[in-house]
């Protein structure tokens, strides 16, 4: 009998059904830029982890609702514009009108300046979410003995967590 891989969703469908687009704001932040602004380089967390070896970092890109702190969508990949565009495509059904980010280049290239707010004033919730993720999923901690050997297993473990605890889906 062949094991069946669970079907993970990368968009919070329950929230999408009960959503009023005029009430949605998303915070997107890259922690190392925030660390640079604060003058710190290693004290803040970054949402990346190693898969197999340090030469293969895996980035978790996610977006949250500004008011509720609910994760709207997430995607895994390298820190490239193509992965950013994948996440933006997942966010399109939400009808988001304003984004708060840290000002990384891809945000400025692809988000309309009228919709884009750069700065840390509105990124506290996503930073808190990252801390919670790192606390609960040891694969996201830099110095740990818990790591994934394959990107499939890495994405599956974190995806299961996101679907269960952020989207409320029982798998």
N, C-alpha and C positions, 0 to 999 in steps of 0.2 A: 504494500500500500504506500503510495507516494504522499509525503507530507505536503500540505498546502500552505503556502505563505499567506499570512493575513493581508487583507486588502486595506491598506492605509490610505487615509484621505489627507491631502495637504491643505485643505481649506475647511474652515469651521462652518459646516453646512447648517448646523442648528442656529448659529448666530446670523448667518446669511438670510435665513427664512424670516427672522423676527427683526430685521434691521431697517432702520429709517436712515437713508444715506445722508440726510442733512445733519445727523448727529454723530457722524464718524470722523475721527481724526486718527492718523497713524503716526507712530514714532518709530523712526529707523535710526539706528546709531551704531557706529563702529567704535569700540572702546579705546583702541590705541590712539585715535585722534583726540578723544576726550582726555586721555591721560596726558597727551602732549599739551593741551590747553591748560591743564591744572599744574603742569610742571612735573608730573610723575610719569615714569616710564614703565614701572613694573608692579605697582601696587594695585592697579585695576585689572578686572577680569576682561578677557577677550573671548568671543564666542567661536573659538576654533578648538580643535583637538587633533591629535595625531592618530592616524590609522596605520598600524603596522610599524611605521618608522617616522621619525621627525621630518623626513624629506617629503612626506605626503600629508600635509595638513588638510583637514576637512572643515569647512566653514558651515555653520548653521545660520542661515539668514531667516529672520522672522519679523513680522510686523504685528503690532498690538493696537488695540483701540485706545485712544488717549484717555478717555474718561473712565472706562471700566477696567482697563488693563488686560482685557481678554486677547489672547492670541488669535489673530485673524487668519494668517497663513504662514507657512514656512517652506523653505527649500534648502537643499544641501548642495554644496559645490565648492569650487575654488573662489577666490576673491577676484572675480572677473565681471565685466559688464554684462556678459551673457547670462550669468546666474542672477544678477540684479533684475534683468528684463524678464526672466522666468517668474520671479516673485511678483513683479509688477503685473504680469499677465494674470496671476492668481488673484490679485487684489482688485482687478477691474470690475467684477460683479458687485463689489461693495459700493461703488460710486464715491470713492473718497475724494474730498475736495481740498484737504490740507495735509501736508506731510511735515513732520519735525524730524530733522536728521542732524548728523554731526558735520555735514559739509564735505564729505568725501567726493571725489571727482565725478563718479557715476551719477550721483544724485543731482549735481548741478547740470550734467549733460542731458539727463533724461526727464527730470521733473520741471514742469513749468515754474518759473520764478515766482509767479503770483500764488502758487500752491505750496511753495517750499519755504519752510522756516528753519533757519540754521541756528543752532545754539543748544545749550544744555538746559535751558529753562523748562523744557517740556520732555526731557528724556529720563527723568528720574524713575518712572515706572518700568521702562524697558531695562534700565540698569538693575533694578530690583528683581525683575523677572530673570535676568541672566544670573544673578547671584543665587536665586532659588534653583535654577536649572543646574548650576554647578554643584550645589549642595546635594541635590537629589540624584543626579546622574554622575557618577564618579568618572565616567569616560570623558567628561568635559573638563576635568581638573588636570592641570599641567603635570603635577608630580603625583602620580598614582600608579598602582599596579593593575588597575582595571583599564584595559584598553581593548580596542577591537583590532582583529587581524585583517579584516576585510571591510571595504566600504559598505558592502551589502549589510553586514551584521551591525555596523555602526549606525547606519541610517535606519535600520529596522528597530533597534533598541530605542533610539531617541524618538523615532516616529511613533512607536507604540506608546511611549510616555506622553508625547504631545496629544495623541488621539485620546488617551484615557483621561489625563488630568487637565488638559487645556480645552479640549473639544467636548469632553463628557461622553465619549463613545465607549461603550463596553465592548471589548473585543474578546 
